[in-house]
Amino acid sequence: MDYPERDSFALETPVVAEVREELVERVATGQDVVLDHGLWTRAARDGWKKLVEEAGGSPRLLYFPVPREGLLRRLAERNERKDANTL
């Protein structure tokens, strides 16, 4: 990473705001959109769902089940890396 980890969420905030704006614009024009973003909590998922609905879209949540062992292995591998996708 080229910035301190503690700054991650502050740096992410304006990017997410821009993504939200573009999502609304595209959904409002009838475009299909895929949002690939960590929606860790129900509240976060509900917020994005409401945003899509208010823009005239029909949200669909896709869930890909992975065994716990697989998730832990992937996290361990990711935590060893030092690139932009380590968070």
C-alpha atoms as an extended CHARMM CRD file, in Angstrom:
* protein
*
        87  EXT
         1         1  MET       CA              0.0000000000        0.0000000000        0.0000000000  PROA      1               0.0000000000
         2         2  ASP       CA              1.2360000000        3.4940000000       -0.7200000000  PROA      2               0.0000000000
         3         3  TYR       CA             -0.5700000000        5.1020000000        2.2310000000  PROA      3               0.0000000000
         4         4  PRO       CA             -1.0100000000        4.2540000000        5.9120000000  PROA      4               0.0000000000
         5         5  GLU       CA             -3.6780000000        1.6060000000        6.5350000000  PROA      5               0.0000000000
         6         6  ARG       CA             -5.3550000000        3.9040000000        9.0780000000  PROA      6               0.0000000000
         7         7  ASP       CA             -6.2100000000        6.2780000000        6.1990000000  PROA      7               0.0000000000
         8         8  SER       CA             -8.0310000000        3.6220000000        4.1600000000  PROA      8               0.0000000000
         9         9  PHE       CA            -11.5930000000        4.4950000000        5.0910000000  PROA      9               0.0000000000
        10        10  ALA       CA            -11.0440000000        8.2390000000        4.8040000000  PROA      10              0.0000000000
        11        11  LEU       CA             -9.6210000000        7.7320000000        1.3250000000  PROA      11              0.0000000000
        12        12  GLU       CA            -12.4230000000        5.3330000000        0.4010000000  PROA      12              0.0000000000
        13        13  THR       CA            -15.2500000000        7.6980000000        1.3580000000  PROA      13              0.0000000000
        14        14  PRO       CA            -15.0880000000       10.0700000000       -1.6600000000  PROA      14              0.0000000000
        15        15  VAL       CA            -14.6190000000        7.1360000000       -4.0310000000  PROA      15              0.0000000000
        16        16  VAL       CA            -17.7200000000        5.3860000000       -2.7000000000  PROA      16              0.0000000000
        17        17  ALA       CA            -19.6640000000        8.6510000000       -3.0150000000  PROA      17              0.0000000000
        18        18  GLU       CA            -18.6350000000        8.8770000000       -6.6740000000  PROA      18              0.0000000000
        19        19  VAL       CA            -19.6120000000        5.2430000000       -7.2640000000  PROA      19              0.0000000000
        20        20  ARG       CA            -23.0210000000        5.8700000000       -5.6630000000  PROA      20              0.0000000000
        21        21  GLU       CA            -23.5970000000        8.8400000000       -7.9560000000  PROA      21              0.0000000000
        22        22  GLU       CA            -22.6340000000        6.9080000000      -11.0750000000  PROA      22              0.0000000000
        23        23  LEU       CA            -24.7300000000        3.9160000000       -9.9960000000  PROA      23              0.0000000000
        24        24  VAL       CA            -27.8140000000        6.1090000000       -9.6500000000  PROA      24              0.0000000000
        25        25  GLU       CA            -27.2030000000        7.7470000000      -13.0300000000  PROA      25              0.0000000000
        26        26  ARG       CA            -26.7780000000        4.4250000000      -14.8220000000  PROA      26              0.0000000000
        27        27  VAL       CA            -29.7200000000        2.6900000000      -13.1370000000  PROA      27              0.0000000000
        28        28  ALA       CA            -31.9400000000        5.6970000000      -13.8480000000  PROA      28              0.0000000000
        29        29  THR       CA            -31.1640000000        5.3450000000      -17.5600000000  PROA      29              0.0000000000
        30        30  GLY       CA            -32.0640000000        1.6490000000      -17.4910000000  PROA      30              0.0000000000
        31        31  GLN       CA            -28.5520000000        0.2520000000      -17.6350000000  PROA      31              0.0000000000
        32        32  ASP       CA            -27.6790000000       -3.0030000000      -15.9110000000  PROA      32              0.0000000000
        33        33  VAL       CA            -25.0440000000       -2.3940000000      -13.2390000000  PROA      33              0.0000000000
        34        34  VAL       CA            -22.8870000000       -4.7040000000      -11.1430000000  PROA      34              0.0000000000
        35        35  LEU       CA            -21.6380000000       -3.3400000000       -7.8340000000  PROA      35              0.0000000000
        36        36  ASP       CA            -18.6660000000       -5.3040000000       -6.5340000000  PROA      36              0.0000000000
        37        37  HSD       CA            -18.1960000000       -3.8410000000       -3.0750000000  PROA      37              0.0000000000
        38        38  GLY       CA            -17.8890000000       -5.3560000000        0.3850000000  PROA      38              0.0000000000
        39        39  LEU       CA            -21.3650000000       -5.0710000000        1.8550000000  PROA      39              0.0000000000
        40        40  TRP       CA            -20.5570000000       -6.5310000000        5.2440000000  PROA      40              0.0000000000
        41        41  THR       CA            -23.6500000000       -5.5140000000        7.1560000000  PROA      41              0.0000000000
        42        42  ARG       CA            -27.3640000000       -5.8020000000        6.4710000000  PROA      42              0.0000000000
        43        43  ALA       CA            -27.6510000000       -2.0450000000        6.9800000000  PROA      43              0.0000000000
        44        44  ALA       CA            -25.0930000000       -1.4100000000        4.2250000000  PROA      44              0.0000000000
        45        45  ARG       CA            -26.8400000000       -3.8510000000        1.8780000000  PROA      45              0.0000000000
        46        46  ASP       CA            -30.2180000000       -2.2650000000        2.6350000000  PROA      46              0.0000000000
        47        47  GLY       CA            -28.8250000000        1.2080000000        1.9540000000  PROA      47              0.0000000000
        48        48  TRP       CA            -27.5260000000        0.2560000000       -1.4910000000  PROA      48              0.0000000000
        49        49  LYS       CA            -30.7480000000       -1.6600000000       -2.2170000000  PROA      49              0.0000000000
        50        50  LYS       CA            -32.8340000000        1.4150000000       -1.3780000000  PROA      50              0.0000000000
        51        51  LEU       CA            -30.5950000000        3.5820000000       -3.5550000000  PROA      51              0.0000000000
        52        52  VAL       CA            -31.1190000000        1.2640000000       -6.5340000000  PROA      52              0.0000000000
        53        53  GLU       CA            -34.8690000000        1.0700000000       -5.9550000000  PROA      53              0.0000000000
        54        54  GLU       CA            -35.1790000000        4.8540000000       -5.6940000000  PROA      54              0.0000000000
        55        55  ALA       CA            -33.3330000000        5.1530000000       -9.0160000000  PROA      55              0.0000000000
        56        56  GLY       CA            -35.9050000000        2.8370000000      -10.6060000000  PROA      56              0.0000000000
        57        57  GLY       CA            -33.9230000000       -0.3880000000      -10.5310000000  PROA      57              0.0000000000
        58        58  SER       CA            -34.5020000000       -3.8630000000       -9.1740000000  PROA      58              0.0000000000
        59        59  PRO       CA            -31.5740000000       -4.9110000000       -6.9930000000  PROA      59              0.0000000000
        60        60  ARG       CA            -30.4190000000       -8.5120000000       -6.8210000000  PROA      60              0.0000000000
        61        61  LEU       CA            -27.9400000000       -9.7740000000       -4.2470000000  PROA      61              0.0000000000
        62        62  LEU       CA            -25.6950000000      -12.5750000000       -5.4440000000  PROA      62              0.0000000000
        63        63  TYR       CA            -24.1950000000      -14.7400000000       -2.7340000000  PROA      63              0.0000000000
        64        64  PHE       CA            -21.4310000000      -17.2350000000       -3.3900000000  PROA      64              0.0000000000
        65        65  PRO       CA            -21.1050000000      -19.6810000000       -0.4950000000  PROA      65              0.0000000000
        66        66  VAL       CA            -17.5440000000      -20.6650000000        0.4010000000  PROA      66              0.0000000000
        67        67  PRO       CA            -16.6250000000      -23.0700000000        3.1900000000  PROA      67              0.0000000000
        68        68  ARG       CA            -15.1210000000      -21.4010000000        6.2680000000  PROA      68              0.0000000000
        69        69  GLU       CA            -11.7950000000      -23.1610000000        5.6620000000  PROA      69              0.0000000000
        70        70  GLY       CA            -11.6260000000      -21.6610000000        2.1860000000  PROA      70              0.0000000000
        71        71  LEU       CA            -12.3140000000      -18.1600000000        3.4960000000  PROA      71              0.0000000000
        72        72  LEU       CA             -9.6670000000      -18.4660000000        6.1950000000  PROA      72              0.0000000000
        73        73  ARG       CA             -7.1120000000      -19.7380000000        3.6710000000  PROA      73              0.0000000000
        74        74  ARG       CA             -7.8470000000      -16.8540000000        1.2930000000  PROA      74              0.0000000000
        75        75  LEU       CA             -7.6040000000      -14.3110000000        4.1360000000  PROA      75              0.0000000000
        76        76  ALA       CA             -4.2690000000      -15.7380000000        5.2610000000  PROA      76              0.0000000000
        77        77  GLU       CA             -2.9250000000      -15.5330000000        1.7020000000  PROA      77              0.0000000000
        78        78  ARG       CA             -4.2020000000      -11.9860000000        1.2540000000  PROA      78              0.0000000000
        79        79  ASN       CA             -2.7480000000      -10.8480000000        4.5730000000  PROA      79              0.0000000000
        80        80  GLU       CA              0.7140000000      -11.9220000000        3.3950000000  PROA      80              0.0000000000
        81        81  ARG       CA              0.5430000000       -9.5900000000        0.3970000000  PROA      81              0.0000000000
        82        82  LYS       CA              1.6220000000       -5.9630000000        0.3830000000  PROA      82              0.0000000000
        83        83  ASP       CA             -0.4300000000       -4.6520000000       -2.5370000000  PROA      83              0.0000000000
        84        84  ALA       CA             -3.5480000000       -2.5320000000       -2.9030000000  PROA      84              0.0000000000
        85        85  ASN       CA             -5.8800000000       -5.4680000000       -2.3320000000  PROA      85              0.0000000000
        86        86  THR       CA             -4.6620000000       -6.3810000000        1.1310000000  PROA      86              0.0000000000
        87        87  LEU       CA             -7.5400000000       -4.8140000000        3.0540000000  PROA      87              0.0000000000
